[in-house]
Amino acid sequence: MAQFSGGEEMVSGESGSTYLSAIETAETYFPEQKRLVQRLFYANEAFHSMCEDLAAAAQALAHVERLPETVREARRLEYAGLVDALLKEMGEAIAQSKIVVLRRSTQTGPKPL
């Protein structure tokens, strides 16, 4: 659950539907990486958490017009900044997951048959 300044908390709905909307939100922002997003969502707890936070922040941003006029612009900037920061962090996680580490064999000489 993400907490934002001003004491508002973003609470997700039922866990099954929350997971679906979180992964769908991430796929919307990274359409060329759908399979990788899905793999990371289920295999990487930190990435999974970022997806949930992104879904909550994007939803809050989409509904910012419902807020009182006195806080609306501040919240819009806050939520937009959070979405941008999460997208950057998720993009880095996606890029890191594409790196293949090649290790050299410690054996010298021909490989045994």
DSSP file (Angstrom, degrees, kcal/mol; ACC not computed):
  #  RESIDUE AA STRUCTURE BP1 BP2  ACC     N-H-->O    O-->H-N    N-H-->O    O-->H-N    TCO  KAPPA ALPHA  PHI   PSI    X-CA   Y-CA   Z-CA
    1    1 A M              0   0    0      0, 0.0     2,-0.3     0, 0.0    10,-0.1   0.000 360.0 360.0 360.0 128.4    0.0    0.0    0.0
    2    2 A A  E     -A   10   0A   0      8,-0.6     8,-2.1    50,-0.1     2,-0.4  -0.680 360.0-155.2 -91.0 142.9    1.5    3.3   -1.0
    3    3 A Q  E     -A    9   0A   0     -2,-0.3     2,-0.3     6,-0.2     6,-0.2  -0.967   8.6-164.3-119.5 137.1    1.1    6.3    1.2
    4    4 A F    >   -     0   0    0      4,-2.2     3,-1.2    -2,-0.4     4,-0.2  -0.772  34.5 -82.8-116.0 160.3    1.3    9.8   -0.1
    5    5 A S  T 3  S+     0   0    0     -2,-0.3     3,-0.5     1,-0.2    -1,-0.1  -0.221 112.9  48.0 -59.0 152.5    1.8   13.1    1.7
    6    6 A G  T 3  S-     0   0    0      1,-0.2    -1,-0.2    -3,-0.1    -3,-0.0   0.398 123.9 -87.3  92.5  -3.4   -1.3   14.6    3.2
    7    7 A G  S <  S+     0   0    0     -3,-1.2    -1,-0.2     1,-0.3     2,-0.2   0.414  81.6 143.8  85.8  -2.1   -2.2   11.2    4.8
    8    8 A E        -     0   0    0     -3,-0.5    -4,-2.2    -4,-0.2     2,-0.4  -0.497  32.6-159.2 -71.7 140.3   -4.1    9.7    1.8
    9    9 A E  E     -A    3   0A   0     -6,-0.2     2,-0.7    -2,-0.2    -6,-0.2  -0.936  11.8-138.5-116.7 144.7   -3.5    6.0    1.4
   10   10 A M  E     -A    2   0A   0     -8,-2.1    -8,-0.6    -2,-0.4     2,-0.5  -0.906  24.3-170.4-102.1 117.3   -4.1    4.1   -1.8
   11   11 A V        -     0   0    0     -2,-0.7     2,-0.1   -10,-0.1    -2,-0.0  -0.900  12.8-138.1-112.6 134.6   -5.8    0.9   -1.1
   12   12 A S        -     0   0    0     -2,-0.5     3,-0.1     1,-0.2     6,-0.0  -0.441  17.7-122.7 -84.5 162.4   -6.3   -1.8   -3.6
   13   13 A G        -     0   0    0      1,-0.3    -1,-0.2    -2,-0.1     5,-0.0   0.305  69.1 -19.3 -79.0-146.9   -9.5   -3.9   -4.0
   14   14 A E     >  -     0   0    0      1,-0.1     4,-2.5     4,-0.1    -1,-0.3  -0.313  69.8-118.6 -62.1 145.8   -9.7   -7.6   -3.8
   15   15 A S  H  > S+     0   0    0      1,-0.2     4,-2.6     2,-0.2     5,-0.2   0.862 108.5  53.0 -60.9 -39.8   -6.3   -9.2   -4.4
   16   16 A G  H  > S+     0   0    0      1,-0.2     4,-1.6     2,-0.2    -1,-0.2   0.943 115.8  38.5 -61.9 -47.9   -7.2  -11.2   -7.5
   17   17 A S  H  > S+     0   0    0      2,-0.2     4,-2.5     1,-0.2    -1,-0.2   0.820 113.8  57.4 -72.6 -29.7   -8.6   -8.2   -9.4
   18   18 A T  H  X S+     0   0    0     -4,-2.5     4,-2.8     2,-0.2     5,-0.2   0.938 105.7  49.2 -64.6 -46.3   -5.8   -6.0   -8.0
   19   19 A Y  H  X S+     0   0    0     -4,-2.6     4,-2.6     1,-0.2     5,-0.3   0.921 111.7  49.6 -59.7 -43.8   -3.1   -8.2   -9.4
   20   20 A L  H  X S+     0   0    0     -4,-1.6     4,-2.6     1,-0.2    -1,-0.2   0.932 113.6  44.4 -62.7 -45.9   -4.8   -8.2  -12.8
   21   21 A S  H  X S+     0   0    0     -4,-2.5     4,-2.3     2,-0.2    -1,-0.2   0.870 112.6  52.8 -69.1 -33.3   -5.2   -4.5  -12.9
   22   22 A A  H  X S+     0   0    0     -4,-2.8     4,-2.0     2,-0.2    -2,-0.2   0.931 113.6  42.0 -65.6 -45.0   -1.6   -4.0  -11.7
   23   23 A I  H  X S+     0   0    0     -4,-2.6     4,-2.5     2,-0.2    -2,-0.2   0.892 114.4  51.8 -70.9 -37.9   -0.2   -6.2  -14.4
   24   24 A E  H  X S+     0   0    0     -4,-2.6     4,-1.9    -5,-0.3    -2,-0.2   0.896 108.8  51.4 -64.1 -38.8   -2.5   -4.7  -17.0
   25   25 A T  H  X S+     0   0    0     -4,-2.3     4,-1.5     2,-0.2    -2,-0.2   0.938 110.9  47.4 -62.2 -46.4   -1.4   -1.2  -16.0
   26   26 A A  H  X S+     0   0    0     -4,-2.0     4,-1.6     1,-0.2    -2,-0.2   0.906 110.7  52.0 -61.9 -41.8    2.3   -2.2  -16.3
   27   27 A E  H  < S+     0   0    0     -4,-2.5    -1,-0.2     1,-0.2    -2,-0.2   0.843 104.7  57.5 -64.1 -32.7    1.6   -3.8  -19.7
   28   28 A T  H  < S+     0   0    0     -4,-1.9    -1,-0.2     1,-0.2    -2,-0.2   0.893 111.2  41.4 -63.4 -40.0   -0.1   -0.6  -20.9
   29   29 A Y  H  < S+     0   0    0     -4,-1.5    -1,-0.2     1,-0.2    -2,-0.2   0.728 126.1  34.8 -80.9 -22.5    3.1    1.4  -20.2
   30   30 A F    ><  +     0   0    0     -4,-1.6     3,-1.6    -5,-0.2    -1,-0.2  -0.493  68.2 156.4-128.4  62.4    5.4   -1.2  -21.6
   31   31 A P  G >  S+     0   0    0      0, 0.0     3,-0.9     0, 0.0    -1,-0.1   0.799  74.5  53.9 -63.4 -29.3    3.5   -2.8  -24.5
   32   32 A E  G 3  S+     0   0    0      1,-0.2     3,-0.1    -3,-0.1    -5,-0.1   0.588 111.5  47.0 -78.7  -8.9    6.6   -4.0  -26.3
   33   33 A Q  G <> S+     0   0    0     -3,-1.6     4,-3.0    -6,-0.2     3,-0.3   0.058  70.0 130.0-118.9  23.0    7.7   -5.8  -23.2
   34   34 A K  H <> S+     0   0    0     -3,-0.9     4,-2.6     1,-0.2     5,-0.2   0.876  75.1  45.9 -50.9 -49.2    4.5   -7.6  -22.2
   35   35 A R  H  > S+     0   0    0      1,-0.2     4,-2.3     2,-0.2    -1,-0.2   0.903 115.3  47.0 -64.2 -40.1    6.0  -11.1  -21.8
   36   36 A L  H  > S+     0   0    0     -3,-0.3     4,-2.8     2,-0.2     5,-0.2   0.899 110.9  51.9 -68.0 -40.6    8.9   -9.7  -19.8
   37   37 A V  H  X S+     0   0    0     -4,-3.0     4,-2.6    -7,-0.2    -2,-0.2   0.926 110.8  48.7 -60.0 -44.7    6.6   -7.6  -17.6
   38   38 A Q  H  X S+     0   0    0     -4,-2.6     4,-1.7    -5,-0.3    -2,-0.2   0.923 111.9  48.4 -61.7 -44.7    4.5  -10.7  -16.9
   39   39 A R  H  X S+     0   0    0     -4,-2.3     4,-1.8     1,-0.2     5,-0.2   0.938 115.2  44.0 -62.3 -47.2    7.6  -12.8  -16.0
   40   40 A L  H  X S+     0   0    0     -4,-2.8     4,-2.6     1,-0.2     8,-0.4   0.877 108.0  59.6 -66.0 -37.5    9.0  -10.2  -13.7
   41   41 A F  H  < S+     0   0    0     -4,-2.6    -1,-0.2    -5,-0.2    -2,-0.2   0.901 115.9  33.0 -57.7 -42.8    5.6   -9.5  -12.1
   42   42 A Y  H  < S+     0   0    0     -4,-1.7    -1,-0.2    -5,-0.2    -2,-0.2   0.706 127.1  38.9 -88.7 -20.9    5.3  -13.1  -11.0
   43   43 A A  H  < S+     0   0    0     -4,-1.8     2,-0.6    -5,-0.2    -2,-0.2   0.660 108.3  58.2-104.4 -18.4    9.0  -13.8  -10.3
   44   44 A N     X  -     0   0    0     -4,-2.6     4,-2.6    -5,-0.2     5,-0.2  -0.930  58.3-163.7-124.0 110.4   10.3  -10.6   -8.7
   45   45 A E  H  > S+     0   0    0     -2,-0.6     4,-2.3     1,-0.2     5,-0.2   0.873  92.4  51.6 -60.5 -39.7    8.6   -9.3   -5.6
   46   46 A A  H  > S+     0   0    0      2,-0.2     4,-2.1     1,-0.2    -1,-0.2   0.916 112.0  46.2 -64.8 -42.6   10.1   -5.8   -5.9
   47   47 A F  H  > S+     0   0    0      2,-0.2     4,-2.3    -7,-0.2    -2,-0.2   0.908 110.6  53.8 -66.0 -41.2    8.8   -5.5   -9.5
   48   48 A H  H  X S+     0   0    0     -4,-2.6     4,-2.0    -8,-0.4    -2,-0.2   0.920 109.1  48.8 -56.7 -45.9    5.4   -6.8   -8.5
   49   49 A S  H  X S+     0   0    0     -4,-2.3     4,-2.6     1,-0.2    -1,-0.2   0.889 108.7  53.0 -63.2 -40.6    5.3   -4.2   -5.8
   50   50 A M  H  X S+     0   0    0     -4,-2.1     4,-2.7     1,-0.2    -1,-0.2   0.893 107.5  52.5 -62.1 -39.0    6.2   -1.5   -8.3
   51   51 A C  H  X S+     0   0    0     -4,-2.3     4,-2.4     2,-0.2    -2,-0.2   0.913 110.4  47.3 -63.0 -42.6    3.4   -2.6  -10.6
   52   52 A E  H  X S+     0   0    0     -4,-2.0     4,-2.2     2,-0.2    -2,-0.2   0.917 113.4  47.9 -65.3 -42.7    0.9   -2.3   -7.7
   53   53 A D  H  X S+     0   0    0     -4,-2.6     4,-2.7     2,-0.2     5,-0.2   0.897 111.2  51.6 -63.8 -39.9    2.2    1.1   -6.8
   54   54 A L  H  X S+     0   0    0     -4,-2.7     4,-3.0     2,-0.2     5,-0.3   0.926 109.3  49.6 -62.4 -45.3    2.0    2.2  -10.4
   55   55 A A  H  X S+     0   0    0     -4,-2.4     4,-2.2     1,-0.2    -1,-0.2   0.917 113.5  46.4 -60.7 -43.1   -1.6    1.0  -10.8
   56   56 A A  H  X S+     0   0    0     -4,-2.2     4,-2.3     2,-0.2    -2,-0.2   0.918 115.3  45.4 -65.9 -43.8   -2.5    2.9   -7.6
   57   57 A A  H  X S+     0   0    0     -4,-2.7     4,-2.6     2,-0.2    -2,-0.2   0.903 113.3  49.6 -67.8 -41.2   -0.7    6.1   -8.6
   58   58 A A  H  X S+     0   0    0     -4,-3.0     4,-2.2    -5,-0.2    -1,-0.2   0.895 112.0  48.8 -64.9 -39.4   -2.1    6.0  -12.2
   59   59 A Q  H  X S+     0   0    0     -4,-2.2     4,-1.3    -5,-0.3    -2,-0.2   0.919 111.7  48.9 -65.7 -42.9   -5.6    5.5  -10.8
   60   60 A A  H  < S+     0   0    0     -4,-2.3     3,-0.3     1,-0.2    -2,-0.2   0.910 111.5  49.8 -62.1 -41.8   -5.2    8.4   -8.4
   61   61 A L  H >< S+     0   0    0     -4,-2.6     3,-1.2     1,-0.2     4,-0.2   0.895 108.2  53.2 -63.5 -40.0   -3.9   10.6  -11.2
   62   62 A A  H 3< S+     0   0    0     -4,-2.2     3,-0.3     1,-0.2    -1,-0.2   0.768 115.7  40.4 -66.3 -24.7   -6.8    9.7  -13.4
   63   63 A H  T >< S+     0   0    0     -4,-1.3     3,-1.8    -3,-0.3     4,-0.3   0.167  77.7 112.7-109.8  17.3   -9.2   10.7  -10.6
   64   64 A V  G X   +     0   0    0     -3,-1.2     3,-1.6     1,-0.3    -1,-0.2   0.769  66.0  70.6 -63.2 -25.3   -7.4   13.8   -9.4
   65   65 A E  G 3  S+     0   0    0      1,-0.3    -1,-0.3    -3,-0.3    -2,-0.1   0.717  88.7  64.3 -64.6 -19.4  -10.3   16.0  -10.7
   66   66 A R  G <  S+     0   0    0     -3,-1.8    -1,-0.3     6,-0.1    -2,-0.2   0.638  85.4  95.1 -78.1 -13.8  -12.5   14.6   -7.9
   67   67 A L  S <  S-     0   0    0     -3,-1.6     5,-0.1    -4,-0.3    -3,-0.0  -0.348  93.2 -84.3 -76.2 157.4  -10.2   16.2   -5.3
   68   68 A P    >>  -     0   0    0      0, 0.0     3,-1.7     0, 0.0     4,-1.4  -0.315  39.1-118.5 -58.6 144.2  -11.0   19.6   -3.7
   69   69 A E  H 3> S+     0   0    0      1,-0.3     4,-0.6     2,-0.2    -2,-0.1   0.800 109.7  66.4 -56.3 -31.2   -9.7   22.4   -5.9
   70   70 A T  H 34 S+     0   0    0      1,-0.2    -1,-0.3     2,-0.1     4,-0.1   0.758 116.9  23.5 -65.9 -24.8   -7.3   23.6   -3.1
   71   71 A V  H <> S+     0   0    0     -3,-1.7     4,-2.5     2,-0.1     5,-0.3   0.469  96.7  97.4-116.5  -5.6   -5.2   20.4   -3.3
   72   72 A R  H  X S+     0   0    0     -4,-1.4     4,-2.6     1,-0.2     5,-0.2   0.906  86.0  42.3 -55.6 -52.8   -5.9   19.3   -6.9
   73   73 A E  H  X S+     0   0    0     -4,-0.6     4,-2.3     1,-0.2    -1,-0.2   0.894 114.5  51.2 -67.0 -39.3   -2.8   20.7   -8.6
   74   74 A A  H  > S+     0   0    0      1,-0.2     4,-2.2     2,-0.2    -1,-0.2   0.916 113.4  45.3 -62.6 -42.5   -0.4   19.7   -5.9
   75   75 A R  H  X S+     0   0    0     -4,-2.5     4,-3.2     2,-0.2     5,-0.3   0.886 109.5  55.5 -68.9 -38.0   -1.8   16.1   -5.9
   76   76 A R  H  X S+     0   0    0     -4,-2.6     4,-2.5    -5,-0.3     5,-0.2   0.941 111.6  43.8 -58.7 -46.9   -1.7   16.0   -9.8
   77   77 A L  H  X S+     0   0    0     -4,-2.3     4,-2.3     2,-0.2    -1,-0.2   0.899 114.8  50.1 -64.4 -40.7    2.0   16.9   -9.7
   78   78 A E  H  X S+     0   0    0     -4,-2.2     4,-2.1    -5,-0.2    -2,-0.2   0.947 114.5  42.0 -63.8 -49.9    2.7   14.5   -6.8
   79   79 A Y  H  X S+     0   0    0     -4,-3.2     4,-2.7     2,-0.2    -2,-0.2   0.892 114.6  51.2 -67.0 -39.7    0.9   11.5   -8.6
   80   80 A A  H  X S+     0   0    0     -4,-2.5     4,-2.5    -5,-0.3    -1,-0.2   0.908 111.0  49.1 -63.5 -41.1    2.5   12.4  -12.0
   81   81 A G  H  X S+     0   0    0     -4,-2.3     4,-2.5    -5,-0.2    -2,-0.2   0.889 111.2  49.6 -64.0 -39.3    5.9   12.5  -10.4
   82   82 A L  H  X S+     0   0    0     -4,-2.1     4,-2.6     2,-0.2     5,-0.2   0.923 110.7  49.4 -65.7 -44.3    5.3    9.2   -8.7
   83   83 A V  H  X S+     0   0    0     -4,-2.7     4,-2.7     2,-0.2    -2,-0.2   0.938 112.6  48.3 -59.2 -47.1    4.1    7.6  -11.9
   84   84 A D  H  X S+     0   0    0     -4,-2.5     4,-2.2     1,-0.2    -2,-0.2   0.918 112.4  48.1 -60.1 -44.9    7.2    8.9  -13.7
   85   85 A A  H  X S+     0   0    0     -4,-2.5     4,-2.4     1,-0.2    -1,-0.2   0.904 113.0  47.8 -64.4 -41.6    9.6    7.7  -11.0
   86   86 A L  H  X S+     0   0    0     -4,-2.6     4,-3.0     2,-0.2     5,-0.2   0.909 110.6  51.5 -65.9 -41.7    8.0    4.2  -11.0
   87   87 A L  H  X S+     0   0    0     -4,-2.7     4,-2.5    -5,-0.2    -2,-0.2   0.897 110.9  48.8 -62.4 -39.4    8.1    4.0  -14.8
   88   88 A K  H  X S+     0   0    0     -4,-2.2     4,-2.1     2,-0.2    -2,-0.2   0.943 113.8  45.5 -64.2 -47.3   11.8    4.9  -14.7
   89   89 A E  H  X S+     0   0    0     -4,-2.4     4,-2.1     1,-0.2    -2,-0.2   0.891 114.5  48.2 -64.7 -39.9   12.6    2.3  -12.0
   90   90 A M  H  X S+     0   0    0     -4,-3.0     4,-2.6     2,-0.2    -1,-0.2   0.895 109.2  53.4 -67.8 -39.5   10.5   -0.4  -13.8
   91   91 A G  H  X S+     0   0    0     -4,-2.5     4,-2.5    -5,-0.2    -2,-0.2   0.894 109.3  49.2 -60.6 -40.0   12.2    0.4  -17.1
   92   92 A E  H  X S+     0   0    0     -4,-2.1     4,-2.7     2,-0.2    -1,-0.2   0.902 110.4  50.2 -65.5 -41.0   15.6   -0.1  -15.4
   93   93 A A  H  X S+     0   0    0     -4,-2.1     4,-1.9     2,-0.2    -2,-0.2   0.898 111.4  48.8 -63.9 -40.4   14.4   -3.4  -13.9
   94   94 A I  H  X S+     0   0    0     -4,-2.6     4,-0.7     2,-0.2    -2,-0.2   0.932 112.4  48.0 -64.2 -45.7   13.2   -4.5  -17.3
   95   95 A A  H >< S+     0   0    0     -4,-2.5     3,-0.9     1,-0.2     4,-0.4   0.911 111.2  51.0 -61.8 -42.7   16.6   -3.5  -18.9
   96   96 A Q  H >< S+     0   0    0     -4,-2.7     3,-1.2     1,-0.2    -1,-0.2   0.861 104.3  57.6 -63.3 -35.3   18.5   -5.3  -16.1
   97   97 A S  H 3< S+     0   0    0     -4,-1.9    -1,-0.2     1,-0.3    -2,-0.2   0.695 100.4  58.8 -71.2 -16.4   16.5   -8.5  -16.6
   98   98 A K  T << S+     0   0    0     -3,-0.9     2,-0.4    -4,-0.7    -1,-0.3   0.603  81.2 105.1 -85.4 -12.2   17.6   -8.6  -20.3
   99   99 A I    <   -     0   0    0     -3,-1.2     2,-0.5    -4,-0.4    -3,-0.0  -0.547  58.7-155.6 -74.8 127.6   21.3   -8.7  -19.4
  100  100 A V        -     0   0    0     -2,-0.4     2,-0.6     2,-0.0    -2,-0.1  -0.910   6.7-144.9-104.8 125.7   22.8  -12.1  -19.9
  101  101 A V        -     0   0    0     -2,-0.5     2,-0.6     2,-0.0    -2,-0.0  -0.806  10.8-158.7 -93.2 120.8   25.8  -12.9  -17.8
  102  102 A L        -     0   0    0     -2,-0.6     2,-0.4     0, 0.0    -2,-0.0  -0.872   8.6-159.6 -99.3 126.1   28.3  -15.1  -19.6
  103  103 A R        -     0   0    0     -2,-0.6     2,-0.3     0, 0.0     3,-0.0  -0.852  13.1-128.4-108.4 141.4   30.7  -16.9  -17.4
  104  104 A R        -     0   0    0     -2,-0.4     2,-0.2     1,-0.1     0, 0.0  -0.635  28.8-111.8 -83.2 142.7   34.0  -18.3  -18.4
  105  105 A S        -     0   0    0     -2,-0.3    -1,-0.1     1,-0.1     0, 0.0  -0.491  14.6-144.5 -69.3 141.8   34.7  -21.9  -17.6
  106  106 A T  S    S+     0   0    0     -2,-0.2     2,-0.2     2,-0.1    -1,-0.1   0.579  73.2  98.5 -84.2  -9.5   37.4  -22.3  -15.0
  107  107 A Q        -     0   0    0      2,-0.0     2,-0.4     1,-0.0    -2,-0.1  -0.515  63.2-150.3 -76.4 145.5   38.7  -25.4  -16.7
  108  108 A T        +     0   0    0     -2,-0.2    -2,-0.1     2,-0.1    -1,-0.0  -0.883  57.1  25.2-112.6 150.6   41.6  -25.2  -19.0
  109  109 A G  S    S-     0   0    0     -2,-0.4    -2,-0.0     2,-0.0     2,-0.0  -0.319 105.6 -24.5  91.8-178.8   42.1  -27.4  -22.0
  110  110 A P        -     0   0    0      0, 0.0    -2,-0.1     0, 0.0     3,-0.1  -0.293  69.6-107.7 -68.6 150.9   39.6  -29.3  -24.1
  111  111 A K        -     0   0    0      1,-0.1     2,-0.1    -4,-0.1    -2,-0.0  -0.532  37.7-107.5 -75.2 142.6   36.3  -30.3  -22.6
  112  112 A P              0   0    0      0, 0.0    -1,-0.1     0, 0.0     0, 0.0  -0.403 360.0 360.0 -68.2 148.7   35.9  -34.0  -21.8
  113  113 A L              0   0    0     -2,-0.1    -2,-0.0    -3,-0.1     0, 0.0   0.452 360.0 360.0 -83.3 360.0   33.5  -35.8  -24.1
